[in-house]
Amino acid sequence: MVTIDEARAAKPALREALESVDGVCGVGLAQRGDETDWVLQVNVVSLSARKDVPPQMDGVPVQVTVVGAVTAL
């Protein structure tokens, strides 16, 4: 189980690690299971971008979701 504070602490390191990865369009936090278990959420444009996302950062699991291209309405 990962607390929200642990996930928040790991998020800046993940953002820095992914800043040069093409296809990443968002990094955030998401609940996994119940309200006391958290993961880092990475949104990517395509499946090919998933390969450059680490499975965990500072002991916090990373969940990847393919969301497609993000555009303004």
CHARMM internal coordinates of N, CA and C (Angstrom, degrees):
IC EDIT
DIST 1 N 1 CA 1.4412
DIST 1 CA 1 C 1.5311
ANGL 1 N 1 CA 1 C 109.12
DIST 1 C 2 N 1.2936
ANGL 1 CA 1 C 2 N 115.42
DIHE 1 N 1 CA 1 C 2 N 139.66
DIST 2 N 2 CA 1.4585
ANGL 1 C 2 N 2 CA 122.16
DIHE 1 CA 1 C 2 N 2 CA 179.87
DIST 2 CA 2 C 1.5177
ANGL 2 N 2 CA 2 C 108.09
DIHE 1 C 2 N 2 CA 2 C -120.72
DIST 2 C 3 N 1.3210
ANGL 2 CA 2 C 3 N 116.67
DIHE 2 N 2 CA 2 C 3 N 129.08
DIST 3 N 3 CA 1.4643
ANGL 2 C 3 N 3 CA 120.17
DIHE 2 CA 2 C 3 N 3 CA 179.01
DIST 3 CA 3 C 1.5272
ANGL 3 N 3 CA 3 C 110.09
DIHE 2 C 3 N 3 CA 3 C -77.95
DIST 3 C 4 N 1.3145
ANGL 3 CA 3 C 4 N 115.60
DIHE 3 N 3 CA 3 C 4 N 162.87
DIST 4 N 4 CA 1.4571
ANGL 3 C 4 N 4 CA 120.07
DIHE 3 CA 3 C 4 N 4 CA 177.99
DIST 4 CA 4 C 1.5294
ANGL 4 N 4 CA 4 C 110.75
DIHE 3 C 4 N 4 CA 4 C -63.69
DIST 4 C 5 N 1.3177
ANGL 4 CA 4 C 5 N 117.39
DIHE 4 N 4 CA 4 C 5 N -34.40
DIST 5 N 5 CA 1.4705
ANGL 4 C 5 N 5 CA 120.63
DIHE 4 CA 4 C 5 N 5 CA 178.44
DIST 5 CA 5 C 1.5285
ANGL 5 N 5 CA 5 C 111.28
DIHE 4 C 5 N 5 CA 5 C -65.65
DIST 5 C 6 N 1.3321
ANGL 5 CA 5 C 6 N 117.89
DIHE 5 N 5 CA 5 C 6 N -39.15
DIST 6 N 6 CA 1.4624
ANGL 5 C 6 N 6 CA 121.23
DIHE 5 CA 5 C 6 N 6 CA 177.04
DIST 6 CA 6 C 1.5279
ANGL 6 N 6 CA 6 C 110.60
DIHE 5 C 6 N 6 CA 6 C -65.64
DIST 6 C 7 N 1.3297
ANGL 6 CA 6 C 7 N 116.25
DIHE 6 N 6 CA 6 C 7 N -41.73
DIST 7 N 7 CA 1.4639
ANGL 6 C 7 N 7 CA 120.04
DIHE 6 CA 6 C 7 N 7 CA 178.70
DIST 7 CA 7 C 1.5294
ANGL 7 N 7 CA 7 C 110.69
DIHE 6 C 7 N 7 CA 7 C -65.54
DIST 7 C 8 N 1.3207
ANGL 7 CA 7 C 8 N 117.15
DIHE 7 N 7 CA 7 C 8 N -42.92
DIST 8 N 8 CA 1.4764
ANGL 7 C 8 N 8 CA 120.32
DIHE 7 CA 7 C 8 N 8 CA 177.73
DIST 8 CA 8 C 1.5172
ANGL 8 N 8 CA 8 C 111.37
DIHE 7 C 8 N 8 CA 8 C -61.23
DIST 8 C 9 N 1.3160
ANGL 8 CA 8 C 9 N 117.22
DIHE 8 N 8 CA 8 C 9 N -38.37
DIST 9 N 9 CA 1.4668
ANGL 8 C 9 N 9 CA 121.10
DIHE 8 CA 8 C 9 N 9 CA -178.96
DIST 9 CA 9 C 1.5322
ANGL 9 N 9 CA 9 C 111.41
DIHE 8 C 9 N 9 CA 9 C -68.42
DIST 9 C 10 N 1.3272
ANGL 9 CA 9 C 10 N 118.09
DIHE 9 N 9 CA 9 C 10 N -31.83
DIST 10 N 10 CA 1.4632
ANGL 9 C 10 N 10 CA 122.00
DIHE 9 CA 9 C 10 N 10 CA -178.39
DIST 10 CA 10 C 1.5284
ANGL 10 N 10 CA 10 C 112.84
DIHE 9 C 10 N 10 CA 10 C -83.94
DIST 10 C 11 N 1.3118
ANGL 10 CA 10 C 11 N 118.11
DIHE 10 N 10 CA 10 C 11 N -20.24
DIST 11 N 11 CA 1.4656
ANGL 10 C 11 N 11 CA 122.04
DIHE 10 CA 10 C 11 N 11 CA -174.82
DIST 11 CA 11 C 1.5298
ANGL 11 N 11 CA 11 C 113.79
DIHE 10 C 11 N 11 CA 11 C -58.69
DIST 11 C 12 N 1.3457
ANGL 11 CA 11 C 12 N 120.58
DIHE 11 N 11 CA 11 C 12 N -45.99
DIST 12 N 12 CA 1.4784
ANGL 11 C 12 N 12 CA 119.05
DIHE 11 CA 11 C 12 N 12 CA -179.96
DIST 12 CA 12 C 1.5297
ANGL 12 N 12 CA 12 C 113.12
DIHE 11 C 12 N 12 CA 12 C -59.43
DIST 12 C 13 N 1.3166
ANGL 12 CA 12 C 13 N 117.71
DIHE 12 N 12 CA 12 C 13 N -38.20
DIST 13 N 13 CA 1.4694
ANGL 12 C 13 N 13 CA 120.63
DIHE 12 CA 12 C 13 N 13 CA 179.25
DIST 13 CA 13 C 1.5254
ANGL 13 N 13 CA 13 C 110.69
DIHE 12 C 13 N 13 CA 13 C -65.71
DIST 13 C 14 N 1.3269
ANGL 13 CA 13 C 14 N 117.08
DIHE 13 N 13 CA 13 C 14 N -38.77
DIST 14 N 14 CA 1.4609
ANGL 13 C 14 N 14 CA 120.21
DIHE 13 CA 13 C 14 N 14 CA 178.42
DIST 14 CA 14 C 1.5248
ANGL 14 N 14 CA 14 C 110.39
DIHE 13 C 14 N 14 CA 14 C -68.04
DIST 14 C 15 N 1.3165
ANGL 14 CA 14 C 15 N 117.52
DIHE 14 N 14 CA 14 C 15 N -43.10
DIST 15 N 15 CA 1.4700
ANGL 14 C 15 N 15 CA 120.55
DIHE 14 CA 14 C 15 N 15 CA 178.04
DIST 15 CA 15 C 1.5230
ANGL 15 N 15 CA 15 C 110.41
DIHE 14 C 15 N 15 CA 15 C -58.51
DIST 15 C 16 N 1.3217
ANGL 15 CA 15 C 16 N 116.72
DIHE 15 N 15 CA 15 C 16 N -42.91
DIST 16 N 16 CA 1.4578
ANGL 15 C 16 N 16 CA 120.44
DIHE 15 CA 15 C 16 N 16 CA 179.35
DIST 16 CA 16 C 1.5302
ANGL 16 N 16 CA 16 C 110.90
DIHE 15 C 16 N 16 CA 16 C -65.06
DIST 16 C 17 N 1.3242
ANGL 16 CA 16 C 17 N 116.78
DIHE 16 N 16 CA 16 C 17 N -41.30
DIST 17 N 17 CA 1.4648
ANGL 16 C 17 N 17 CA 120.65
DIHE 16 CA 16 C 17 N 17 CA -179.67
DIST 17 CA 17 C 1.5238
ANGL 17 N 17 CA 17 C 111.98
DIHE 16 C 17 N 17 CA 17 C -65.38
DIST 17 C 18 N 1.3268
ANGL 17 CA 17 C 18 N 117.09
DIHE 17 N 17 CA 17 C 18 N -27.34
DIST 18 N 18 CA 1.4611
ANGL 17 C 18 N 18 CA 120.95
DIHE 17 CA 17 C 18 N 18 CA -175.23
DIST 18 CA 18 C 1.5199
ANGL 18 N 18 CA 18 C 114.28
DIHE 17 C 18 N 18 CA 18 C -102.42
DIST 18 C 19 N 1.3324
ANGL 18 CA 18 C 19 N 118.48
DIHE 18 N 18 CA 18 C 19 N -0.64
DIST 19 N 19 CA 1.4594
ANGL 18 C 19 N 19 CA 119.68
DIHE 18 CA 18 C 19 N 19 CA -173.61
DIST 19 CA 19 C 1.5209
ANGL 19 N 19 CA 19 C 113.88
DIHE 18 C 19 N 19 CA 19 C -62.95
DIST 19 C 20 N 1.3107
ANGL 19 CA 19 C 20 N 118.76
DIHE 19 N 19 CA 19 C 20 N -23.22
DIST 20 N 20 CA 1.4659
ANGL 19 C 20 N 20 CA 120.36
DIHE 19 CA 19 C 20 N 20 CA 179.16
DIST 20 CA 20 C 1.5362
ANGL 20 N 20 CA 20 C 112.84
DIHE 19 C 20 N 20 CA 20 C -104.16
DIST 20 C 21 N 1.3221
ANGL 20 CA 20 C 21 N 117.42
DIHE 20 N 20 CA 20 C 21 N 7.93
DIST 21 N 21 CA 1.4619
ANGL 20 C 21 N 21 CA 121.54
DIHE 20 CA 20 C 21 N 21 CA -179.11
DIST 21 CA 21 C 1.5276
ANGL 21 N 21 CA 21 C 109.22
DIHE 20 C 21 N 21 CA 21 C -88.09
DIST 21 C 22 N 1.3242
ANGL 21 CA 21 C 22 N 116.25
DIHE 21 N 21 CA 21 C 22 N 119.87
DIST 22 N 22 CA 1.4678
ANGL 21 C 22 N 22 CA 121.04
DIHE 21 CA 21 C 22 N 22 CA 176.55
DIST 22 CA 22 C 1.5193
ANGL 22 N 22 CA 22 C 110.08
DIHE 21 C 22 N 22 CA 22 C -67.19
DIST 22 C 23 N 1.3123
ANGL 22 CA 22 C 23 N 115.83
DIHE 22 N 22 CA 22 C 23 N 136.77
DIST 23 N 23 CA 1.4552
ANGL 22 C 23 N 23 CA 120.77
DIHE 22 CA 22 C 23 N 23 CA 175.38
DIST 23 CA 23 C 1.5070
ANGL 23 N 23 CA 23 C 115.27
DIHE 22 C 23 N 23 CA 23 C 99.00
DIST 23 C 24 N 1.3324
ANGL 23 CA 23 C 24 N 118.45
DIHE 23 N 23 CA 23 C 24 N -7.88
DIST 24 N 24 CA 1.4571
ANGL 23 C 24 N 24 CA 120.69
DIHE 23 CA 23 C 24 N 24 CA 176.23
DIST 24 CA 24 C 1.5265
ANGL 24 N 24 CA 24 C 107.59
DIHE 23 C 24 N 24 CA 24 C -84.99
DIST 24 C 25 N 1.3330
ANGL 24 CA 24 C 25 N 116.51
DIHE 24 N 24 CA 24 C 25 N 125.95
DIST 25 N 25 CA 1.4626
ANGL 24 C 25 N 25 CA 119.04
DIHE 24 CA 24 C 25 N 25 CA -178.12
DIST 25 CA 25 C 1.5213
ANGL 25 N 25 CA 25 C 113.11
DIHE 24 C 25 N 25 CA 25 C -120.70
DIST 25 C 26 N 1.3263
ANGL 25 CA 25 C 26 N 118.14
DIHE 25 N 25 CA 25 C 26 N 5.12
DIST 26 N 26 CA 1.4570
ANGL 25 C 26 N 26 CA 119.68
DIHE 25 CA 25 C 26 N 26 CA 176.59
DIST 26 CA 26 C 1.5092
ANGL 26 N 26 CA 26 C 112.41
DIHE 25 C 26 N 26 CA 26 C -178.68
DIST 26 C 27 N 1.3390
ANGL 26 CA 26 C 27 N 115.25
DIHE 26 N 26 CA 26 C 27 N 146.35
DIST 27 N 27 CA 1.4660
ANGL 26 C 27 N 27 CA 122.28
DIHE 26 CA 26 C 27 N 27 CA 175.87
DIST 27 CA 27 C 1.5251
ANGL 27 N 27 CA 27 C 106.71
DIHE 26 C 27 N 27 CA 27 C -133.91
DIST 27 C 28 N 1.3184
ANGL 27 CA 27 C 28 N 116.35
DIHE 27 N 27 CA 27 C 28 N 129.06
DIST 28 N 28 CA 1.4600
ANGL 27 C 28 N 28 CA 119.83
DIHE 27 CA 27 C 28 N 28 CA -179.34
DIST 28 CA 28 C 1.5131
ANGL 28 N 28 CA 28 C 111.02
DIHE 27 C 28 N 28 CA 28 C -155.29
DIST 28 C 29 N 1.3269
ANGL 28 CA 28 C 29 N 115.26
DIHE 28 N 28 CA 28 C 29 N -162.07
DIST 29 N 29 CA 1.4569
ANGL 28 C 29 N 29 CA 122.75
DIHE 28 CA 28 C 29 N 29 CA 179.82
DIST 29 CA 29 C 1.5162
ANGL 29 N 29 CA 29 C 108.88
DIHE 28 C 29 N 29 CA 29 C -116.84
DIST 29 C 30 N 1.3218
ANGL 29 CA 29 C 30 N 116.58
DIHE 29 N 29 CA 29 C 30 N 149.57
DIST 30 N 30 CA 1.4674
ANGL 29 C 30 N 30 CA 120.83
DIHE 29 CA 29 C 30 N 30 CA 176.99
DIST 30 CA 30 C 1.5229
ANGL 30 N 30 CA 30 C 108.92
DIHE 29 C 30 N 30 CA 30 C -145.37
DIST 30 C 31 N 1.3260
ANGL 30 CA 30 C 31 N 115.29
DIHE 30 N 30 CA 30 C 31 N 147.51
DIST 31 N 31 CA 1.4503
ANGL 30 C 31 N 31 CA 119.94
DIHE 30 CA 30 C 31 N 31 CA 175.35
DIST 31 CA 31 C 1.5173
ANGL 31 N 31 CA 31 C 109.53
DIHE 30 C 31 N 31 CA 31 C -79.25
DIST 31 C 32 N 1.3144
ANGL 31 CA 31 C 32 N 114.29
DIHE 31 N 31 CA 31 C 32 N 144.82
DIST 32 N 32 CA 1.4669
ANGL 31 C 32 N 32 CA 120.70
DIHE 31 CA 31 C 32 N 32 CA 175.42
DIST 32 CA 32 C 1.5181
ANGL 32 N 32 CA 32 C 106.73
DIHE 31 C 32 N 32 CA 32 C -128.80
DIST 32 C 33 N 1.3030
ANGL 32 CA 32 C 33 N 117.11
DIHE 32 N 32 CA 32 C 33 N 120.04
DIST 33 N 33 CA 1.4653
ANGL 32 C 33 N 33 CA 119.70
DIHE 32 CA 32 C 33 N 33 CA -178.52
DIST 33 CA 33 C 1.5147
ANGL 33 N 33 CA 33 C 110.90
DIHE 32 C 33 N 33 CA 33 C 81.67
DIST 33 C 34 N 1.3147
ANGL 33 CA 33 C 34 N 116.99
DIHE 33 N 33 CA 33 C 34 N -101.92
DIST 34 N 34 CA 1.4681
ANGL 33 C 34 N 34 CA 120.08
DIHE 33 CA 33 C 34 N 34 CA -179.24
DIST 34 CA 34 C 1.5248
ANGL 34 N 34 CA 34 C 110.75
DIHE 33 C 34 N 34 CA 34 C -113.96
DIST 34 C 35 N 1.3186
ANGL 34 CA 34 C 35 N 116.63
DIHE 34 N 34 CA 34 C 35 N -176.67
DIST 35 N 35 CA 1.4632
ANGL 34 C 35 N 35 CA 120.50
DIHE 34 CA 34 C 35 N 35 CA -174.12
DIST 35 CA 35 C 1.5286
ANGL 35 N 35 CA 35 C 114.39
DIHE 34 C 35 N 35 CA 35 C -71.38
DIST 35 C 36 N 1.3199
ANGL 35 CA 35 C 36 N 117.80
DIHE 35 N 35 CA 35 C 36 N -2.57
DIST 36 N 36 CA 1.4660
ANGL 35 C 36 N 36 CA 119.85
DIHE 35 CA 35 C 36 N 36 CA 179.05
DIST 36 CA 36 C 1.5231
ANGL 36 N 36 CA 36 C 112.57
DIHE 35 C 36 N 36 CA 36 C -107.03
DIST 36 C 37 N 1.3271
ANGL 36 CA 36 C 37 N 118.19
DIHE 36 N 36 CA 36 C 37 N 5.92
DIST 37 N 37 CA 1.4675
ANGL 36 C 37 N 37 CA 121.41
DIHE 36 CA 36 C 37 N 37 CA -179.03
DIST 37 CA 37 C 1.5292
ANGL 37 N 37 CA 37 C 108.63
DIHE 36 C 37 N 37 CA 37 C -124.41
DIST 37 C 38 N 1.3331
ANGL 37 CA 37 C 38 N 116.11
DIHE 37 N 37 CA 37 C 38 N 120.39
DIST 38 N 38 CA 1.4667
ANGL 37 C 38 N 38 CA 122.10
DIHE 37 CA 37 C 38 N 38 CA -173.11
DIST 38 CA 38 C 1.5179
ANGL 38 N 38 CA 38 C 111.53
DIHE 37 C 38 N 38 CA 38 C -124.20
DIST 38 C 39 N 1.3262
ANGL 38 CA 38 C 39 N 116.06
DIHE 38 N 38 CA 38 C 39 N 153.82
DIST 39 N 39 CA 1.4641
ANGL 38 C 39 N 39 CA 123.68
DIHE 38 CA 38 C 39 N 39 CA 175.08
DIST 39 CA 39 C 1.5199
ANGL 39 N 39 CA 39 C 108.37
DIHE 38 C 39 N 39 CA 39 C -134.12
DIST 39 C 40 N 1.3135
ANGL 39 CA 39 C 40 N 115.35
DIHE 39 N 39 CA 39 C 40 N 165.51
DIST 40 N 40 CA 1.4631
ANGL 39 C 40 N 40 CA 121.00
DIHE 39 CA 39 C 40 N 40 CA 170.91
DIST 40 CA 40 C 1.5234
ANGL 40 N 40 CA 40 C 107.36
DIHE 39 C 40 N 40 CA 40 C -88.58
DIST 40 C 41 N 1.3064
ANGL 40 CA 40 C 41 N 116.95
DIHE 40 N 40 CA 40 C 41 N 132.84
DIST 41 N 41 CA 1.4657
ANGL 40 C 41 N 41 CA 122.94
DIHE 40 CA 40 C 41 N 41 CA -178.26
DIST 41 CA 41 C 1.5256
ANGL 41 N 41 CA 41 C 108.76
DIHE 40 C 41 N 41 CA 41 C -107.59
DIST 41 C 42 N 1.3353
ANGL 41 CA 41 C 42 N 116.36
DIHE 41 N 41 CA 41 C 42 N 126.17
DIST 42 N 42 CA 1.4644
ANGL 41 C 42 N 42 CA 121.62
DIHE 41 CA 41 C 42 N 42 CA 175.92
DIST 42 CA 42 C 1.5198
ANGL 42 N 42 CA 42 C 107.75
DIHE 41 C 42 N 42 CA 42 C -118.25
DIST 42 C 43 N 1.3359
ANGL 42 CA 42 C 43 N 116.39
DIHE 42 N 42 CA 42 C 43 N 123.70
DIST 43 N 43 CA 1.4596
ANGL 42 C 43 N 43 CA 122.18
DIHE 42 CA 42 C 43 N 43 CA 176.04
DIST 43 CA 43 C 1.5200
ANGL 43 N 43 CA 43 C 108.24
DIHE 42 C 43 N 43 CA 43 C -97.73
DIST 43 C 44 N 1.3283
ANGL 43 CA 43 C 44 N 115.70
DIHE 43 N 43 CA 43 C 44 N 131.51
DIST 44 N 44 CA 1.4644
ANGL 43 C 44 N 44 CA 121.01
DIHE 43 CA 43 C 44 N 44 CA -179.51
DIST 44 CA 44 C 1.5262
ANGL 44 N 44 CA 44 C 109.75
DIHE 43 C 44 N 44 CA 44 C -126.48
DIST 44 C 45 N 1.3270
ANGL 44 CA 44 C 45 N 114.64
DIHE 44 N 44 CA 44 C 45 N 157.60
DIST 45 N 45 CA 1.4558
ANGL 44 C 45 N 45 CA 121.55
DIHE 44 CA 44 C 45 N 45 CA -178.25
DIST 45 CA 45 C 1.5237
ANGL 45 N 45 CA 45 C 111.72
DIHE 44 C 45 N 45 CA 45 C -75.96
DIST 45 C 46 N 1.3386
ANGL 45 CA 45 C 46 N 117.37
DIHE 45 N 45 CA 45 C 46 N -37.05
DIST 46 N 46 CA 1.4637
ANGL 45 C 46 N 46 CA 120.40
DIHE 45 CA 45 C 46 N 46 CA -175.98
DIST 46 CA 46 C 1.5202
ANGL 46 N 46 CA 46 C 110.74
DIHE 45 C 46 N 46 CA 46 C -146.28
DIST 46 C 47 N 1.3130
ANGL 46 CA 46 C 47 N 114.95
DIHE 46 N 46 CA 46 C 47 N 166.48
DIST 47 N 47 CA 1.4647
ANGL 46 C 47 N 47 CA 120.37
DIHE 46 CA 46 C 47 N 47 CA 178.29
DIST 47 CA 47 C 1.5201
ANGL 47 N 47 CA 47 C 112.60
DIHE 46 C 47 N 47 CA 47 C -58.98
DIST 47 C 48 N 1.3260
ANGL 47 CA 47 C 48 N 117.58
DIHE 47 N 47 CA 47 C 48 N -33.38
DIST 48 N 48 CA 1.4601
ANGL 47 C 48 N 48 CA 120.27
DIHE 47 CA 47 C 48 N 48 CA -177.24
DIST 48 CA 48 C 1.5275
ANGL 48 N 48 CA 48 C 112.10
DIHE 47 C 48 N 48 CA 48 C -63.72
DIST 48 C 49 N 1.3133
ANGL 48 CA 48 C 49 N 118.36
DIHE 48 N 48 CA 48 C 49 N -26.70
DIST 49 N 49 CA 1.4714
ANGL 48 C 49 N 49 CA 121.21
DIHE 48 CA 48 C 49 N 49 CA 179.37
DIST 49 CA 49 C 1.5281
ANGL 49 N 49 CA 49 C 111.91
DIHE 48 C 49 N 49 CA 49 C -73.97
DIST 49 C 50 N 1.3121
ANGL 49 CA 49 C 50 N 117.34
DIHE 49 N 49 CA 49 C 50 N -20.50
DIST 50 N 50 CA 1.4791
ANGL 49 C 50 N 50 CA 120.99
DIHE 49 CA 49 C 50 N 50 CA -178.69
DIST 50 CA 50 C 1.5223
ANGL 50 N 50 CA 50 C 112.96
DIHE 49 C 50 N 50 CA 50 C -60.47
DIST 50 C 51 N 1.3320
ANGL 50 CA 50 C 51 N 116.69
DIHE 50 N 50 CA 50 C 51 N -33.15
DIST 51 N 51 CA 1.4686
ANGL 50 C 51 N 51 CA 120.31
DIHE 50 CA 50 C 51 N 51 CA -173.70
DIST 51 CA 51 C 1.5269
ANGL 51 N 51 CA 51 C 112.55
DIHE 50 C 51 N 51 CA 51 C -63.10
DIST 51 C 52 N 1.3156
ANGL 51 CA 51 C 52 N 118.57
DIHE 51 N 51 CA 51 C 52 N -22.94
DIST 52 N 52 CA 1.4588
ANGL 51 C 52 N 52 CA 121.84
DIHE 51 CA 51 C 52 N 52 CA -177.79
DIST 52 CA 52 C 1.5327
ANGL 52 N 52 CA 52 C 113.21
DIHE 51 C 52 N 52 CA 52 C -95.46
DIST 52 C 53 N 1.3244
ANGL 52 CA 52 C 53 N 117.80
DIHE 52 N 52 CA 52 C 53 N 3.11
DIST 53 N 53 CA 1.4637
ANGL 52 C 53 N 53 CA 121.99
DIHE 52 CA 52 C 53 N 53 CA -179.77
DIST 53 CA 53 C 1.5307
ANGL 53 N 53 CA 53 C 108.30
DIHE 52 C 53 N 53 CA 53 C -96.47
DIST 53 C 54 N 1.3385
ANGL 53 CA 53 C 54 N 117.55
DIHE 53 N 53 CA 53 C 54 N 125.75
DIST 54 N 54 CA 1.4718
ANGL 53 C 54 N 54 CA 119.11
DIHE 53 CA 53 C 54 N 54 CA -179.71
DIST 54 CA 54 C 1.5341
ANGL 54 N 54 CA 54 C 110.98
DIHE 53 C 54 N 54 CA 54 C -69.65
DIST 54 C 55 N 1.3213
ANGL 54 CA 54 C 55 N 117.97
DIHE 54 N 54 CA 54 C 55 N 151.93
DIST 55 N 55 CA 1.4658
ANGL 54 C 55 N 55 CA 120.78
DIHE 54 CA 54 C 55 N 55 CA -179.18
DIST 55 CA 55 C 1.5259
ANGL 55 N 55 CA 55 C 113.72
DIHE 54 C 55 N 55 CA 55 C -72.24
DIST 55 C 56 N 1.3266
ANGL 55 CA 55 C 56 N 115.78
DIHE 55 N 55 CA 55 C 56 N -18.68
DIST 56 N 56 CA 1.4683
ANGL 55 C 56 N 56 CA 120.42
DIHE 55 CA 55 C 56 N 56 CA 177.59
DIST 56 CA 56 C 1.5192
ANGL 56 N 56 CA 56 C 109.84
DIHE 55 C 56 N 56 CA 56 C -157.01
DIST 56 C 57 N 1.3221
ANGL 56 CA 56 C 57 N 115.69
DIHE 56 N 56 CA 56 C 57 N 158.16
DIST 57 N 57 CA 1.4615
ANGL 56 C 57 N 57 CA 121.47
DIHE 56 CA 56 C 57 N 57 CA 177.62
DIST 57 CA 57 C 1.5158
ANGL 57 N 57 CA 57 C 107.67
DIHE 56 C 57 N 57 CA 57 C -137.58
DIST 57 C 58 N 1.3059
ANGL 57 CA 57 C 58 N 116.34
DIHE 57 N 57 CA 57 C 58 N 121.19
DIST 58 N 58 CA 1.4733
ANGL 57 C 58 N 58 CA 122.36
DIHE 57 CA 57 C 58 N 58 CA -179.61
DIST 58 CA 58 C 1.5299
ANGL 58 N 58 CA 58 C 112.17
DIHE 57 C 58 N 58 CA 58 C 51.53
DIST 58 C 59 N 1.3340
ANGL 58 CA 58 C 59 N 116.19
DIHE 58 N 58 CA 58 C 59 N 39.38
DIST 59 N 59 CA 1.4573
ANGL 58 C 59 N 59 CA 121.10
DIHE 58 CA 58 C 59 N 59 CA 177.71
DIST 59 CA 59 C 1.5188
ANGL 59 N 59 CA 59 C 115.15
DIHE 58 C 59 N 59 CA 59 C 83.65
DIST 59 C 60 N 1.3224
ANGL 59 CA 59 C 60 N 117.37
DIHE 59 N 59 CA 59 C 60 N 0.65
DIST 60 N 60 CA 1.4636
ANGL 59 C 60 N 60 CA 121.35
DIHE 59 CA 59 C 60 N 60 CA -179.99
DIST 60 CA 60 C 1.5327
ANGL 60 N 60 CA 60 C 108.20
DIHE 59 C 60 N 60 CA 60 C -102.58
DIST 60 C 61 N 1.3368
ANGL 60 CA 60 C 61 N 118.18
DIHE 60 N 60 CA 60 C 61 N 125.94
DIST 61 N 61 CA 1.4632
ANGL 60 C 61 N 61 CA 120.56
DIHE 60 CA 60 C 61 N 61 CA 179.17
DIST 61 CA 61 C 1.5291
ANGL 61 N 61 CA 61 C 111.49
DIHE 60 C 61 N 61 CA 61 C -62.10
DIST 61 C 62 N 1.3296
ANGL 61 CA 61 C 62 N 115.34
DIHE 61 N 61 CA 61 C 62 N 147.70
DIST 62 N 62 CA 1.4640
ANGL 61 C 62 N 62 CA 121.61
DIHE 61 CA 61 C 62 N 62 CA 178.18
DIST 62 CA 62 C 1.5198
ANGL 62 N 62 CA 62 C 108.58
DIHE 61 C 62 N 62 CA 62 C -113.37
DIST 62 C 63 N 1.3135
ANGL 62 CA 62 C 63 N 115.42
DIHE 62 N 62 CA 62 C 63 N 126.36
DIST 63 N 63 CA 1.4620
ANGL 62 C 63 N 63 CA 123.16
DIHE 62 CA 62 C 63 N 63 CA 178.54
DIST 63 CA 63 C 1.5259
ANGL 63 N 63 CA 63 C 107.49
DIHE 62 C 63 N 63 CA 63 C -106.97
DIST 63 C 64 N 1.3347
ANGL 63 CA 63 C 64 N 117.09
DIHE 63 N 63 CA 63 C 64 N 130.38
DIST 64 N 64 CA 1.4666
ANGL 63 C 64 N 64 CA 121.33
DIHE 63 CA 63 C 64 N 64 CA -177.76
DIST 64 CA 64 C 1.5247
ANGL 64 N 64 CA 64 C 109.11
DIHE 63 C 64 N 64 CA 64 C -112.33
DIST 64 C 65 N 1.3356
ANGL 64 CA 64 C 65 N 115.46
DIHE 64 N 64 CA 64 C 65 N 133.23
DIST 65 N 65 CA 1.4563
ANGL 64 C 65 N 65 CA 121.74
DIHE 64 CA 64 C 65 N 65 CA 177.90
DIST 65 CA 65 C 1.5208
ANGL 65 N 65 CA 65 C 109.25
DIHE 64 C 65 N 65 CA 65 C -125.92
DIST 65 C 66 N 1.3274
ANGL 65 CA 65 C 66 N 116.39
DIHE 65 N 65 CA 65 C 66 N 128.55
DIST 66 N 66 CA 1.4545
ANGL 65 C 66 N 66 CA 121.25
DIHE 65 CA 65 C 66 N 66 CA 175.72
DIST 66 CA 66 C 1.5299
ANGL 66 N 66 CA 66 C 107.03
DIHE 65 C 66 N 66 CA 66 C -83.78
DIST 66 C 67 N 1.3450
ANGL 66 CA 66 C 67 N 115.53
DIHE 66 N 66 CA 66 C 67 N 116.33
DIST 67 N 67 CA 1.4700
ANGL 66 C 67 N 67 CA 120.69
DIHE 66 CA 66 C 67 N 67 CA -176.97
DIST 67 CA 67 C 1.5190
ANGL 67 N 67 CA 67 C 112.88
DIHE 66 C 67 N 67 CA 67 C -111.95
DIST 67 C 68 N 1.3223
ANGL 67 CA 67 C 68 N 117.09
DIHE 67 N 67 CA 67 C 68 N -8.51
DIST 68 N 68 CA 1.4611
ANGL 67 C 68 N 68 CA 120.17
DIHE 67 CA 67 C 68 N 68 CA -177.50
DIST 68 CA 68 C 1.5219
ANGL 68 N 68 CA 68 C 110.48
DIHE 67 C 68 N 68 CA 68 C 81.58
DIST 68 C 69 N 1.3108
ANGL 68 CA 68 C 69 N 115.58
DIHE 68 N 68 CA 68 C 69 N -174.02
DIST 69 N 69 CA 1.4632
ANGL 68 C 69 N 69 CA 120.78
DIHE 68 CA 68 C 69 N 69 CA -178.38
DIST 69 CA 69 C 1.5193
ANGL 69 N 69 CA 69 C 109.97
DIHE 68 C 69 N 69 CA 69 C -69.17
DIST 69 C 70 N 1.3121
ANGL 69 CA 69 C 70 N 116.23
DIHE 69 N 69 CA 69 C 70 N 137.31
DIST 70 N 70 CA 1.4523
ANGL 69 C 70 N 70 CA 122.36
DIHE 69 CA 69 C 70 N 70 CA 178.86
DIST 70 CA 70 C 1.5207
ANGL 70 N 70 CA 70 C 107.47
DIHE 69 C 70 N 70 CA 70 C -103.05
DIST 70 C 71 N 1.3289
ANGL 70 CA 70 C 71 N 117.05
DIHE 70 N 70 CA 70 C 71 N 124.53
DIST 71 N 71 CA 1.4602
ANGL 70 C 71 N 71 CA 121.70
DIHE 70 CA 70 C 71 N 71 CA 179.79
DIST 71 CA 71 C 1.5265
ANGL 71 N 71 CA 71 C 109.68
DIHE 70 C 71 N 71 CA 71 C -133.60
DIST 71 C 72 N 1.3178
ANGL 71 CA 71 C 72 N 115.67
DIHE 71 N 71 CA 71 C 72 N 157.68
DIST 72 N 72 CA 1.4675
ANGL 71 C 72 N 72 CA 121.04
DIHE 71 CA 71 C 72 N 72 CA 176.94
DIST 72 CA 72 C 1.5129
ANGL 72 N 72 CA 72 C 109.43
DIHE 71 C 72 N 72 CA 72 C -74.27
DIST 72 C 73 N 1.2926
ANGL 72 CA 72 C 73 N 116.39
DIHE 72 N 72 CA 72 C 73 N 147.73
DIST 73 N 73 CA 1.4743
ANGL 72 C 73 N 73 CA 120.45
DIHE 72 CA 72 C 73 N 73 CA 178.60
DIST 73 CA 73 C 1.5111
ANGL 73 N 73 CA 73 C 110.68
DIHE 72 C 73 N 73 CA 73 C -79.59
END
COOR INIT
IC SEED 1 N 1 CA 1 C
IC BUILD
